[in-house]
Amino acid sequence: MKSLINIPLVSWENGIWMIGVFALVVVVLVIAVFALMNSDKNKPS
């Protein structure tokens, strides 16, 4: 039973990597949206 209890149900290293990649993607998308908004505002139409 102790061997079963010692097995981690969640791989924290993998979880941290997934959270880091997800956060990075979100930041890149937000920067891209703001860049597109600013470029659209600055264009003389």
HELIX and SHEET records of a PDB file:
HELIX    1   1 LYS A    2  ASN A    6  1                                   5    
HELIX    2   2 TRP A   12  ASN A   42  1                                  31    
END                                                                             
